Amino acid sequence: MEHPLLELHLDSPTHFSFVTIETKLFTSNTLVKLTLSGEYDLEAESVFFPSLKSLSLLSVLFDHCNYARLIYGCPVLEDLYIRDGDFSHLTAGCGTEVRSASIKRLVIVTNLPDDIDAHHRIVFFETPSLVYLDYSSYVFTQYEVPGLDSLVEARLNLRLWMSTKRYDYDSEYDFVYDYDFDYANAYANAHADADADADADADADADADADADAEADADADADDDDDDHDYDYEVHRTIFGDVTELVAGIRNISTLHLSADSLEAFHFCCESMPVFNNLINLSFESNKKKGWQVMPLLLKSCPNLHALAIKGLVHRVSKKCGDACPCIPKYPLQKKKRTIVKKDECCLSTCQVKVLEISEYGGSVQELRLMRHFLGKLGCLKTVKVGLEADNNNSQFVRSNVMALPKLSSKCNIQFI
């Protein structure tokens, strides 16, 4: 590049219009920001951008060698943005490996739900100077993230490959990771199940009947011991992906943001939860299709949590939510069993949260019950901020209901924002 550019954007917007950057020396002494968007390929013997601070790679076609050469040739790079998934015919690329001693801010978005083979890959981040991580992807088999001690803030959107609705009422989970299992077929079946669940949700009675039938079928299959190699998806309940090392790698952060999908990934794909001693700010999103199963363990693992922010209180109710919420699950048809329940100390009772912020509050019965639970269990609360849904036509009634709730903390002040 002969001209003294500071910023350069190269875009190849159409599908299958491959553009190759072929040169012996790909360099610029002045370039500070570079964006490559679309189906670009790079073939360069040498890459050197001594002043480049910001690099964006949006669904490019770099092979591993040229990608690594590009990153290595940016010795002062601070911001790296990688997006894979704009074109469905491509597989996960640059976002599975990042090695750089200088990067401080890393954003990776990988949206390839049909790239089922990608889950076998190992994701590797070696970024000792990283301060901010924004990672959105389907879960992979393994993560290796050495040296993230400088990380301060993380935003995670970890999505499972399959629906977890069938696990809502299990007393125990039997997760099996089998490399001989036909995951592609199971994935296709899971999507078919998800479509069926969506249709069934329109009719609660039909949904209950379907769950009962599915349970009966699963019991019948479980009783069949004739074939030791029966890999029926319903029986083995296989969930693949392991975020244990990723979660352990970010344990020193002070701010954590989780999507609703990430809550389920933490529950189903994390073998052990580290203690987040430095975590002060925790926020997560919630919706009616995702559960809160991991919340009791997560809150207990944050002994110094100061602020808790929740976007939407409505969530899918299961018996695994524990004492993080007061919701009562509707169990499928099954034989009643007499059980003795040992009541442990509520995870909220030991929580040191002083600021609670609820956004997109709708004022439903479930939401009001959950607000009562929070206000009645969080003894250190000083400030509660409540943001109502934008289309709420009964805001005064909703506000009055919240203000009338009993509060464990005498210092608690409720604000509507």
HELIX and SHEET records of a PDB file:
HELIX    1   1 HIS A   64  TYR A   72  1                                   9    
HELIX    2   2 CYS A   94  THR A   96  5                                   3    
HELIX    3   3 ILE A  116  HIS A  120  5                                   5    
HELIX    4   4 LYS A  165  TYR A  167  5                                   3    
HELIX    5   5 TYR A  183  ALA A  200  1                                  18    
HELIX    6   6 ALA A  204  ALA A  222  1                                  19    
HELIX    7   7 TYR A  233  HIS A  236  1                                   4    
HELIX    8   8 THR A  244  GLY A  249  1                                   6    
HELIX    9   9 ALA A  260  CYS A  269  1                                  10    
HELIX   10  10 MET A  295  LYS A  300  1                                   6    
HELIX   11  11 LYS A  319  ALA A  324  5                                   6    
HELIX   12  12 VAL A  365  LYS A  377  1                                  13    
HELIX   13  13 SER A  395  MET A  403  1                                   9    
SHEET    1   A13 GLU A   7  SER A  12  0                                        
SHEET    2   A13 LYS A  33  GLY A  38  1                                        
SHEET    3   A13 SER A  54  LEU A  58  1                                        
SHEET    4   A13 ASP A  79  ASP A  84  1                                        
SHEET    5   A13 ARG A 105  THR A 110  1                                        
SHEET    6   A13 TYR A 132  TYR A 138  1                                        
SHEET    7   A13 GLU A 153  ARG A 159  1                                        
SHEET    8   A13 THR A 255  LEU A 258  1                                        
SHEET    9   A13 ASN A 281  GLU A 285  1                                        
SHEET   10   A13 ALA A 307  LYS A 311  1                                        
SHEET   11   A13 VAL A 355  TYR A 361  1                                        
SHEET   12   A13 THR A 383  LEU A 388  1                                        
SHEET   13   A13 ASN A 413  PHE A 416  1                                        
SHEET    1   B 2 VAL A  19  THR A  27  0                                        
SHEET    2   B 2 TYR A  40  PHE A  48  1                                        
SHEET    1   C 3 GLU A  97  ARG A  99  0                                        
SHEET    2   C 3 ILE A 122  GLU A 126  1                                        
SHEET    3   C 3 GLN A 142  GLU A 144  1                                        
END                                                                             
